[in-house]
Amino acid sequence: MAMTLRLADDESEALRRRSELEQRSMQEVARQAIREYIENHSRSDLLSQVLDEELPRYAEALRRLGE
């Protein structure tokens, strides 16, 4: 799926500098950044979900350990 990404001038310039530094296209750098963002946030969301579901089950044990 094709899409258009509109960046502010400073964002575009930072992306251009990064792509030159890494000797990769701006598109490659942007796509990698998106993949990393999704991966990192997906892990965080999953951890939050697990903690929300499991912590209540162990609340009493955790409370006792904290004493």
mmCIF file of the N, C-alpha and C atoms, coordinates in Angstrom:
data_MODEL
# 
_entry.id   MODEL 
# 
loop_
_atom_site.group_PDB 
_atom_site.id 
_atom_site.type_symbol 
_atom_site.label_atom_id 
_atom_site.label_alt_id 
_atom_site.label_comp_id 
_atom_site.label_asym_id 
_atom_site.label_entity_id 
_atom_site.label_seq_id 
_atom_site.pdbx_PDB_ins_code 
_atom_site.Cartn_x 
_atom_site.Cartn_y 
_atom_site.Cartn_z 
_atom_site.occupancy 
_atom_site.B_iso_or_equiv 
_atom_site.pdbx_formal_charge 
_atom_site.auth_seq_id 
_atom_site.auth_comp_id 
_atom_site.auth_asym_id 
_atom_site.auth_atom_id 
_atom_site.pdbx_PDB_model_num 
ATOM 1   N N  . MET A 1 1  ? 0.837  -1.170  0.000  1.00 0.00 ? 1  MET A N  1 
ATOM 2   C CA . MET A 1 1  ? 0.000  0.000   0.000  1.00 0.00 ? 1  MET A CA 1 
ATOM 3   C C  . MET A 1 1  ? 0.888  1.241   0.000  1.00 0.00 ? 1  MET A C  1 
ATOM 4   N N  . ALA A 1 2  ? 0.634  2.118   -0.894 1.00 0.00 ? 2  ALA A N  1 
ATOM 5   C CA . ALA A 1 2  ? 1.391  3.359   -0.971 1.00 0.00 ? 2  ALA A CA 1 
ATOM 6   C C  . ALA A 1 2  ? 0.728  4.407   -0.088 1.00 0.00 ? 2  ALA A C  1 
ATOM 7   N N  . MET A 1 3  ? 1.545  5.298   0.454  1.00 0.00 ? 3  MET A N  1 
ATOM 8   C CA . MET A 1 3  ? 1.005  6.390   1.247  1.00 0.00 ? 3  MET A CA 1 
ATOM 9   C C  . MET A 1 3  ? 1.932  7.588   1.125  1.00 0.00 ? 3  MET A C  1 
ATOM 10  N N  . THR A 1 4  ? 1.398  8.731   1.472  1.00 0.00 ? 4  THR A N  1 
ATOM 11  C CA . THR A 1 4  ? 2.186  9.956   1.479  1.00 0.00 ? 4  THR A CA 1 
ATOM 12  C C  . THR A 1 4  ? 2.442  10.336  2.920  1.00 0.00 ? 4  THR A C  1 
ATOM 13  N N  . LEU A 1 5  ? 3.677  10.650  3.223  1.00 0.00 ? 5  LEU A N  1 
ATOM 14  C CA . LEU A 1 5  ? 4.063  11.075  4.566  1.00 0.00 ? 5  LEU A CA 1 
ATOM 15  C C  . LEU A 1 5  ? 4.492  12.532  4.483  1.00 0.00 ? 5  LEU A C  1 
ATOM 16  N N  . ARG A 1 6  ? 3.759  13.372  5.178  1.00 0.00 ? 6  ARG A N  1 
ATOM 17  C CA . ARG A 1 6  ? 4.095  14.793  5.177  1.00 0.00 ? 6  ARG A CA 1 
ATOM 18  C C  . ARG A 1 6  ? 4.893  15.109  6.430  1.00 0.00 ? 6  ARG A C  1 
ATOM 19  N N  . LEU A 1 7  ? 6.061  15.682  6.230  1.00 0.00 ? 7  LEU A N  1 
ATOM 20  C CA . LEU A 1 7  ? 6.951  16.028  7.331  1.00 0.00 ? 7  LEU A CA 1 
ATOM 21  C C  . LEU A 1 7  ? 7.156  17.531  7.380  1.00 0.00 ? 7  LEU A C  1 
ATOM 22  N N  . ALA A 1 8  ? 7.403  18.034  8.570  1.00 0.00 ? 8  ALA A N  1 
ATOM 23  C CA . ALA A 1 8  ? 7.806  19.424  8.710  1.00 0.00 ? 8  ALA A CA 1 
ATOM 24  C C  . ALA A 1 8  ? 9.201  19.563  8.113  1.00 0.00 ? 8  ALA A C  1 
ATOM 25  N N  . ASP A 1 9  ? 9.574  20.772  7.791  1.00 0.00 ? 9  ASP A N  1 
ATOM 26  C CA . ASP A 1 9  ? 10.884 21.006  7.167  1.00 0.00 ? 9  ASP A CA 1 
ATOM 27  C C  . ASP A 1 9  ? 12.028 20.449  8.011  1.00 0.00 ? 9  ASP A C  1 
ATOM 28  N N  . ASP A 1 10 ? 11.973 20.673  9.325  1.00 0.00 ? 10 ASP A N  1 
ATOM 29  C CA . ASP A 1 10 ? 13.057 20.189  10.185 1.00 0.00 ? 10 ASP A CA 1 
ATOM 30  C C  . ASP A 1 10 ? 13.078 18.669  10.268 1.00 0.00 ? 10 ASP A C  1 
ATOM 31  N N  . GLU A 1 11 ? 11.908 18.047  10.232 1.00 0.00 ? 11 GLU A N  1 
ATOM 32  C CA . GLU A 1 11 ? 11.845 16.577  10.239 1.00 0.00 ? 11 GLU A CA 1 
ATOM 33  C C  . GLU A 1 11 ? 12.407 16.009  8.944  1.00 0.00 ? 11 GLU A C  1 
ATOM 34  N N  . SER A 1 12 ? 12.046 16.626  7.853  1.00 0.00 ? 12 SER A N  1 
ATOM 35  C CA . SER A 1 12 ? 12.540 16.189  6.544  1.00 0.00 ? 12 SER A CA 1 
ATOM 36  C C  . SER A 1 12 ? 14.064 16.328  6.457  1.00 0.00 ? 12 SER A C  1 
ATOM 37  N N  . GLU A 1 13 ? 14.568 17.435  6.965  1.00 0.00 ? 13 GLU A N  1 
ATOM 38  C CA . GLU A 1 13 ? 16.019 17.660  6.953  1.00 0.00 ? 13 GLU A CA 1 
ATOM 39  C C  . GLU A 1 13 ? 16.741 16.643  7.838  1.00 0.00 ? 13 GLU A C  1 
ATOM 40  N N  . ALA A 1 14 ? 16.185 16.346  9.008  1.00 0.00 ? 14 ALA A N  1 
ATOM 41  C CA . ALA A 1 14 ? 16.791 15.353  9.902  1.00 0.00 ? 14 ALA A CA 1 
ATOM 42  C C  . ALA A 1 14 ? 16.783 13.978  9.251  1.00 0.00 ? 14 ALA A C  1 
ATOM 43  N N  . LEU A 1 15 ? 15.704 13.643  8.570  1.00 0.00 ? 15 LEU A N  1 
ATOM 44  C CA . LEU A 1 15 ? 15.621 12.356  7.871  1.00 0.00 ? 15 LEU A CA 1 
ATOM 45  C C  . LEU A 1 15 ? 16.636 12.304  6.737  1.00 0.00 ? 15 LEU A C  1 
ATOM 46  N N  . ARG A 1 16 ? 16.769 13.397  6.010  1.00 0.00 ? 16 ARG A N  1 
ATOM 47  C CA . ARG A 1 16 ? 17.745 13.437  4.911  1.00 0.00 ? 16 ARG A CA 1 
ATOM 48  C C  . ARG A 1 16 ? 19.165 13.247  5.437  1.00 0.00 ? 16 ARG A C  1 
ATOM 49  N N  . ARG A 1 17 ? 19.505 13.952  6.538  1.00 0.00 ? 17 ARG A N  1 
ATOM 50  C CA . ARG A 1 17 ? 20.846 13.818  7.117  1.00 0.00 ? 17 ARG A CA 1 
ATOM 51  C C  . ARG A 1 17 ? 21.083 12.393  7.602  1.00 0.00 ? 17 ARG A C  1 
ATOM 52  N N  . ARG A 1 18 ? 20.074 11.813  8.238  1.00 0.00 ? 18 ARG A N  1 
ATOM 53  C CA . ARG A 1 18 ? 20.216 10.441  8.752  1.00 0.00 ? 18 ARG A CA 1 
ATOM 54  C C  . ARG A 1 18 ? 20.430 9.465   7.596  1.00 0.00 ? 18 ARG A C  1 
ATOM 55  N N  . SER A 1 19 ? 19.677 9.636   6.534  1.00 0.00 ? 19 SER A N  1 
ATOM 56  C CA . SER A 1 19 ? 19.803 8.716   5.395  1.00 0.00 ? 19 SER A CA 1 
ATOM 57  C C  . SER A 1 19 ? 21.179 8.841   4.744  1.00 0.00 ? 19 SER A C  1 
ATOM 58  N N  . GLU A 1 20 ? 21.701 10.061  4.671  1.00 0.00 ? 20 GLU A N  1 
ATOM 59  C CA . GLU A 1 20 ? 23.046 10.251  4.123  1.00 0.00 ? 20 GLU A CA 1 
ATOM 60  C C  . GLU A 1 20 ? 24.092 9.598   5.019  1.00 0.00 ? 20 GLU A C  1 
ATOM 61  N N  . LEU A 1 21 ? 23.940 9.777   6.320  1.00 0.00 ? 21 LEU A N  1 
ATOM 62  C CA . LEU A 1 21 ? 24.879 9.192   7.277  1.00 0.00 ? 21 LEU A CA 1 
ATOM 63  C C  . LEU A 1 21 ? 24.897 7.670   7.172  1.00 0.00 ? 21 LEU A C  1 
ATOM 64  N N  . GLU A 1 22 ? 23.720 7.070   7.024  1.00 0.00 ? 22 GLU A N  1 
ATOM 65  C CA . GLU A 1 22 ? 23.614 5.608   6.950  1.00 0.00 ? 22 GLU A CA 1 
ATOM 66  C C  . GLU A 1 22 ? 23.754 5.083   5.531  1.00 0.00 ? 22 GLU A C  1 
ATOM 67  N N  . GLN A 1 23 ? 23.864 5.982   4.568  1.00 0.00 ? 23 GLN A N  1 
ATOM 68  C CA . GLN A 1 23 ? 23.958 5.622   3.153  1.00 0.00 ? 23 GLN A CA 1 
ATOM 69  C C  . GLN A 1 23 ? 22.793 4.718   2.741  1.00 0.00 ? 23 GLN A C  1 
ATOM 70  N N  . ARG A 1 24 ? 21.611 5.138   3.178  1.00 0.00 ? 24 ARG A N  1 
ATOM 71  C CA . ARG A 1 24 ? 20.369 4.453   2.804  1.00 0.00 ? 24 ARG A CA 1 
ATOM 72  C C  . ARG A 1 24 ? 19.380 5.512   2.342  1.00 0.00 ? 24 ARG A C  1 
ATOM 73  N N  . SER A 1 25 ? 18.351 5.083   1.647  1.00 0.00 ? 25 SER A N  1 
ATOM 74  C CA . SER A 1 25 ? 17.350 6.048   1.187  1.00 0.00 ? 25 SER A CA 1 
ATOM 75  C C  . SER A 1 25 ? 16.527 6.557   2.369  1.00 0.00 ? 25 SER A C  1 
ATOM 76  N N  . MET A 1 26 ? 15.939 7.722   2.170  1.00 0.00 ? 26 MET A N  1 
ATOM 77  C CA . MET A 1 26 ? 15.074 8.276   3.204  1.00 0.00 ? 26 MET A CA 1 
ATOM 78  C C  . MET A 1 26 ? 13.910 7.320   3.477  1.00 0.00 ? 26 MET A C  1 
ATOM 79  N N  . GLN A 1 27 ? 13.409 6.691   2.438  1.00 0.00 ? 27 GLN A N  1 
ATOM 80  C CA . GLN A 1 27 ? 12.309 5.743   2.594  1.00 0.00 ? 27 GLN A CA 1 
ATOM 81  C C  . GLN A 1 27 ? 12.731 4.566   3.463  1.00 0.00 ? 27 GLN A C  1 
ATOM 82  N N  . GLU A 1 28 ? 13.907 4.034   3.239  1.00 0.00 ? 28 GLU A N  1 
ATOM 83  C CA . GLU A 1 28 ? 14.391 2.909   4.045  1.00 0.00 ? 28 GLU A CA 1 
ATOM 84  C C  . GLU A 1 28 ? 14.517 3.290   5.516  1.00 0.00 ? 28 GLU A C  1 
ATOM 85  N N  . VAL A 1 29 ? 15.056 4.473   5.767  1.00 0.00 ? 29 VAL A N  1 
ATOM 86  C CA . VAL A 1 29 ? 15.230 4.927   7.146  1.00 0.00 ? 29 VAL A CA 1 
ATOM 87  C C  . VAL A 1 29 ? 13.871 5.112   7.808  1.00 0.00 ? 29 VAL A C  1 
ATOM 88  N N  . ALA A 1 30 ? 12.931 5.730   7.110  1.00 0.00 ? 30 ALA A N  1 
ATOM 89  C CA . ALA A 1 30 ? 11.597 5.958   7.661  1.00 0.00 ? 30 ALA A CA 1 
ATOM 90  C C  . ALA A 1 30 ? 10.870 4.637   7.921  1.00 0.00 ? 30 ALA A C  1 
ATOM 91  N N  . ARG A 1 31 ? 10.964 3.703   6.988  1.00 0.00 ? 31 ARG A N  1 
ATOM 92  C CA . ARG A 1 31 ? 10.292 2.409   7.172  1.00 0.00 ? 31 ARG A CA 1 
ATOM 93  C C  . ARG A 1 31 ? 10.874 1.651   8.363  1.00 0.00 ? 31 ARG A C  1 
ATOM 94  N N  . GLN A 1 32 ? 12.195 1.694   8.540  1.00 0.00 ? 32 GLN A N  1 
ATOM 95  C CA . GLN A 1 32 ? 12.830 1.043   9.681  1.00 0.00 ? 32 GLN A CA 1 
ATOM 96  C C  . GLN A 1 32 ? 12.367 1.684   10.981 1.00 0.00 ? 32 GLN A C  1 
ATOM 97  N N  . ALA A 1 33 ? 12.278 3.000   10.999 1.00 0.00 ? 33 ALA A N  1 
ATOM 98  C CA . ALA A 1 33 ? 11.826 3.705   12.204 1.00 0.00 ? 33 ALA A CA 1 
ATOM 99  C C  . ALA A 1 33 ? 10.392 3.313   12.552 1.00 0.00 ? 33 ALA A C  1 
ATOM 100 N N  . ILE A 1 34 ? 9.542  3.178   11.559 1.00 0.00 ? 34 ILE A N  1 
ATOM 101 C CA . ILE A 1 34 ? 8.159  2.775   11.795 1.00 0.00 ? 34 ILE A CA 1 
ATOM 102 C C  . ILE A 1 34 ? 8.105  1.355   12.337 1.00 0.00 ? 34 ILE A C  1 
ATOM 103 N N  . ARG A 1 35 ? 8.892  0.449   11.748 1.00 0.00 ? 35 ARG A N  1 
ATOM 104 C CA . ARG A 1 35 ? 8.921  -0.943  12.235 1.00 0.00 ? 35 ARG A CA 1 
ATOM 105 C C  . ARG A 1 35 ? 9.367  -1.001  13.693 1.00 0.00 ? 35 ARG A C  1 
ATOM 106 N N  . GLU A 1 36 ? 10.419 -0.256  14.028 1.00 0.00 ? 36 GLU A N  1 
ATOM 107 C CA . GLU A 1 36 ? 10.921 -0.246  15.402 1.00 0.00 ? 36 GLU A CA 1 
ATOM 108 C C  . GLU A 1 36 ? 9.888  0.331   16.363 1.00 0.00 ? 36 GLU A C  1 
ATOM 109 N N  . TYR A 1 37 ? 9.215  1.387   15.965 1.00 0.00 ? 37 TYR A N  1 
ATOM 110 C CA . TYR A 1 37 ? 8.183  2.007   16.797 1.00 0.00 ? 37 TYR A CA 1 
ATOM 111 C C  . TYR A 1 37 ? 7.073  1.002   17.091 1.00 0.00 ? 37 TYR A C  1 
ATOM 112 N N  . ILE A 1 38 ? 6.591  0.353   16.053 1.00 0.00 ? 38 ILE A N  1 
ATOM 113 C CA . ILE A 1 38 ? 5.500  -0.616  16.225 1.00 0.00 ? 38 ILE A CA 1 
ATOM 114 C C  . ILE A 1 38 ? 5.944  -1.776  17.100 1.00 0.00 ? 38 ILE A C  1 
ATOM 115 N N  . GLU A 1 39 ? 7.137  -2.297  16.871 1.00 0.00 ? 39 GLU A N  1 
ATOM 116 C CA . GLU A 1 39 ? 7.650  -3.412  17.660 1.00 0.00 ? 39 GLU A CA 1 
ATOM 117 C C  . GLU A 1 39 ? 7.779  -3.030  19.134 1.00 0.00 ? 39 GLU A C  1 
ATOM 118 N N  . ASN A 1 40 ? 8.366  -1.881  19.401 1.00 0.00 ? 40 ASN A N  1 
ATOM 119 C CA . ASN A 1 40 ? 8.557  -1.438  20.784 1.00 0.00 ? 40 ASN A CA 1 
ATOM 120 C C  . ASN A 1 40 ? 7.239  -1.194  21.492 1.00 0.00 ? 40 ASN A C  1 
ATOM 121 N N  . HIS A 1 41 ? 6.303  -0.558  20.815 1.00 0.00 ? 41 HIS A N  1 
ATOM 122 C CA . HIS A 1 41 ? 5.023  -0.265  21.446 1.00 0.00 ? 41 HIS A CA 1 
ATOM 123 C C  . HIS A 1 41 ? 4.163  -1.510  21.573 1.00 0.00 ? 41 HIS A C  1 
ATOM 124 N N  . SER A 1 42 ? 4.308  -2.437  20.669 1.00 0.00 ? 42 SER A N  1 
ATOM 125 C CA . SER A 1 42 ? 3.554  -3.690  20.763 1.00 0.00 ? 42 SER A CA 1 
ATOM 126 C C  . SER A 1 42 ? 3.991  -4.474  21.994 1.00 0.00 ? 42 SER A C  1 
ATOM 127 N N  . ARG A 1 43 ? 5.302  -4.515  22.257 1.00 0.00 ? 43 ARG A N  1 
ATOM 128 C CA . ARG A 1 43 ? 5.811  -5.199  23.443 1.00 0.00 ? 43 ARG A CA 1 
ATOM 129 C C  . ARG A 1 43 ? 5.291  -4.534  24.718 1.00 0.00 ? 43 ARG A C  1 
ATOM 130 N N  . SER A 1 44 ? 5.343  -3.217  24.734 1.00 0.00 ? 44 SER A N  1 
ATOM 131 C CA . SER A 1 44 ? 4.887  -2.459  25.894 1.00 0.00 ? 44 SER A CA 1 
ATOM 132 C C  . SER A 1 44 ? 3.397  -2.687  26.142 1.00 0.00 ? 44 SER A C  1 
ATOM 133 N N  . ASP A 1 45 ? 2.606  -2.667  25.071 1.00 0.00 ? 45 ASP A N  1 
ATOM 134 C CA . ASP A 1 45 ? 1.172  -2.888  25.200 1.00 0.00 ? 45 ASP A CA 1 
ATOM 135 C C  . ASP A 1 45 ? 0.881  -4.297  25.706 1.00 0.00 ? 45 ASP A C  1 
ATOM 136 N N  . LEU A 1 46 ? 1.608  -5.280  25.189 1.00 0.00 ? 46 LEU A N  1 
ATOM 137 C CA . LEU A 1 46 ? 1.417  -6.655  25.628 1.00 0.00 ? 46 LEU A CA 1 
ATOM 138 C C  . LEU A 1 46 ? 1.778  -6.812  27.100 1.00 0.00 ? 46 LEU A C  1 
ATOM 139 N N  . LEU A 1 47 ? 2.892  -6.228  27.519 1.00 0.00 ? 47 LEU A N  1 
ATOM 140 C CA . LEU A 1 47 ? 3.294  -6.299  28.914 1.00 0.00 ? 47 LEU A CA 1 
ATOM 141 C C  . LEU A 1 47 ? 2.247  -5.650  29.813 1.00 0.00 ? 47 LEU A C  1 
ATOM 142 N N  . SER A 1 48 ? 1.745  -4.498  29.424 1.00 0.00 ? 48 SER A N  1 
ATOM 143 C CA . SER A 1 48 ? 0.713  -3.820  30.208 1.00 0.00 ? 48 SER A CA 1 
ATOM 144 C C  . SER A 1 48 ? -0.535 -4.682  30.316 1.00 0.00 ? 48 SER A C  1 
ATOM 145 N N  . GLN A 1 49 ? -0.913 -5.312  29.237 1.00 0.00 ? 49 GLN A N  1 
ATOM 146 C CA . GLN A 1 49 ? -2.100 -6.169  29.236 1.00 0.00 ? 49 GLN A CA 1 
ATOM 147 C C  . GLN A 1 49 ? -1.908 -7.355  30.185 1.00 0.00 ? 49 GLN A C  1 
ATOM 148 N N  . VAL A 1 50 ? -0.756 -7.997  30.114 1.00 0.00 ? 50 VAL A N  1 
ATOM 149 C CA . VAL A 1 50 ? -0.473 -9.142  30.984 1.00 0.00 ? 50 VAL A CA 1 
ATOM 150 C C  . VAL A 1 50 ? -0.476 -8.707  32.444 1.00 0.00 ? 50 VAL A C  1 
ATOM 151 N N  . LEU A 1 51 ? 0.171  -7.588  32.731 1.00 0.00 ? 51 LEU A N  1 
ATOM 152 C CA . LEU A 1 51 ? 0.210  -7.104  34.115 1.00 0.00 ? 51 LEU A CA 1 
ATOM 153 C C  . LEU A 1 51 ? -1.185 -6.763  34.610 1.00 0.00 ? 51 LEU A C  1 
ATOM 154 N N  . ASP A 1 52 ? -1.994 -6.116  33.798 1.00 0.00 ? 52 ASP A N  1 
ATOM 155 C CA . ASP A 1 52 ? -3.359 -5.781  34.189 1.00 0.00 ? 52 ASP A CA 1 
ATOM 156 C C  . ASP A 1 52 ? -4.185 -7.026  34.492 1.00 0.00 ? 52 ASP A C  1 
ATOM 157 N N  . GLU A 1 53 ? -3.944 -8.086  33.748 1.00 0.00 ? 53 GLU A N  1 
ATOM 158 C CA . GLU A 1 53 ? -4.708 -9.318  33.935 1.00 0.00 ? 53 GLU A CA 1 
ATOM 159 C C  . GLU A 1 53 ? -4.178 -10.168 35.082 1.00 0.00 ? 53 GLU A C  1 
ATOM 160 N N  . GLU A 1 54 ? -2.865 -10.188 35.300 1.00 0.00 ? 54 GLU A N  1 
ATOM 161 C CA . GLU A 1 54 ? -2.266 -11.111 36.256 1.00 0.00 ? 54 GLU A CA 1 
ATOM 162 C C  . GLU A 1 54 ? -1.988 -10.511 37.635 1.00 0.00 ? 54 GLU A C  1 
ATOM 163 N N  . LEU A 1 55 ? -1.687 -9.228  37.713 1.00 0.00 ? 55 LEU A N  1 
ATOM 164 C CA . LEU A 1 55 ? -1.356 -8.645  39.017 1.00 0.00 ? 55 LEU A CA 1 
ATOM 165 C C  . LEU A 1 55 ? -2.469 -8.801  40.052 1.00 0.00 ? 55 LEU A C  1 
ATOM 166 N N  . PRO A 1 56 ? -3.725 -8.597  39.699 1.00 0.00 ? 56 PRO A N  1 
ATOM 167 C CA . PRO A 1 56 ? -4.771 -8.777  40.719 1.00 0.00 ? 56 PRO A CA 1 
ATOM 168 C C  . PRO A 1 56 ? -4.763 -10.182 41.330 1.00 0.00 ? 56 PRO A C  1 
ATOM 169 N N  . ARG A 1 57 ? -4.405 -11.147 40.543 1.00 0.00 ? 57 ARG A N  1 
ATOM 170 C CA . ARG A 1 57 ? -4.367 -12.528 41.020 1.00 0.00 ? 57 ARG A CA 1 
ATOM 171 C C  . ARG A 1 57 ? -3.313 -12.716 42.113 1.00 0.00 ? 57 ARG A C  1 
ATOM 172 N N  . TYR A 1 58 ? -2.253 -11.946 42.057 1.00 0.00 ? 58 TYR A N  1 
ATOM 173 C CA . TYR A 1 58 ? -1.162 -12.083 43.007 1.00 0.00 ? 58 TYR A CA 1 
ATOM 174 C C  . TYR A 1 58 ? -1.068 -10.912 43.989 1.00 0.00 ? 58 TYR A C  1 
ATOM 175 N N  . ALA A 1 59 ? -2.107 -10.104 44.043 1.00 0.00 ? 59 ALA A N  1 
ATOM 176 C CA . ALA A 1 59 ? -2.083 -8.894  44.867 1.00 0.00 ? 59 ALA A CA 1 
ATOM 177 C C  . ALA A 1 59 ? -1.800 -9.206  46.329 1.00 0.00 ? 59 ALA A C  1 
ATOM 178 N N  . GLU A 1 60 ? -2.437 -10.210 46.872 1.00 0.00 ? 60 GLU A N  1 
ATOM 179 C CA . GLU A 1 60 ? -2.247 -10.537 48.290 1.00 0.00 ? 60 GLU A CA 1 
ATOM 180 C C  . GLU A 1 60 ? -0.803 -10.997 48.554 1.00 0.00 ? 60 GLU A C  1 
ATOM 181 N N  . ALA A 1 61 ? -0.283 -11.852 47.690 1.00 0.00 ? 61 ALA A N  1 
ATOM 182 C CA . ALA A 1 61 ? 1.100  -12.322 47.854 1.00 0.00 ? 61 ALA A CA 1 
ATOM 183 C C  . ALA A 1 61 ? 2.080  -11.154 47.742 1.00 0.00 ? 61 ALA A C  1 
ATOM 184 N N  . LEU A 1 62 ? 1.846  -10.268 46.794 1.00 0.00 ? 62 LEU A N  1 
ATOM 185 C CA . LEU A 1 62 ? 2.729  -9.112  46.631 1.00 0.00 ? 62 LEU A CA 1 
ATOM 186 C C  . LEU A 1 62 ? 2.653  -8.183  47.847 1.00 0.00 ? 62 LEU A C  1 
ATOM 187 N N  . ARG A 1 63 ? 1.458  -8.028  48.374 1.00 0.00 ? 63 ARG A N  1 
ATOM 188 C CA . ARG A 1 63 ? 1.299  -7.191  49.556 1.00 0.00 ? 63 ARG A CA 1 
ATOM 189 C C  . ARG A 1 63 ? 2.082  -7.769  50.726 1.00 0.00 ? 63 ARG A C  1 
ATOM 190 N N  . ARG A 1 64 ? 1.996  -9.079  50.908 1.00 0.00 ? 64 ARG A N  1 
ATOM 191 C CA . ARG A 1 64 ? 2.727  -9.741  52.014 1.00 0.00 ? 64 ARG A CA 1 
ATOM 192 C C  . ARG A 1 64 ? 4.237  -9.654  51.829 1.00 0.00 ? 64 ARG A C  1 
ATOM 193 N N  . LEU A 1 65 ? 4.681  -9.789  50.598 1.00 0.00 ? 65 LEU A N  1 
ATOM 194 C CA . LEU A 1 65 ? 6.119  -9.672  50.343 1.00 0.00 ? 65 LEU A CA 1 
ATOM 195 C C  . LEU A 1 65 ? 6.631  -8.271  50.638 1.00 0.00 ? 65 LEU A C  1 
ATOM 196 N N  . GLY A 1 66 ? 5.776  -7.282  50.482 1.00 0.00 ? 66 GLY A N  1 
ATOM 197 C CA . GLY A 1 66 ? 6.158  -5.920  50.721 1.00 0.00 ? 66 GLY A CA 1 
ATOM 198 C C  . GLY A 1 66 ? 6.216  -5.541  52.207 1.00 0.00 ? 66 GLY A C  1 
ATOM 199 N N  . GLU A 1 67 ? 5.736  -6.410  53.059 1.00 0.00 ? 67 GLU A N  1 
ATOM 200 C CA . GLU A 1 67 ? 5.728  -6.107  54.505 1.00 0.00 ? 67 GLU A CA 1 
ATOM 201 C C  . GLU A 1 67 ? 7.091  -6.336  55.127 1.00 0.00 ? 67 GLU A C  1 
# 
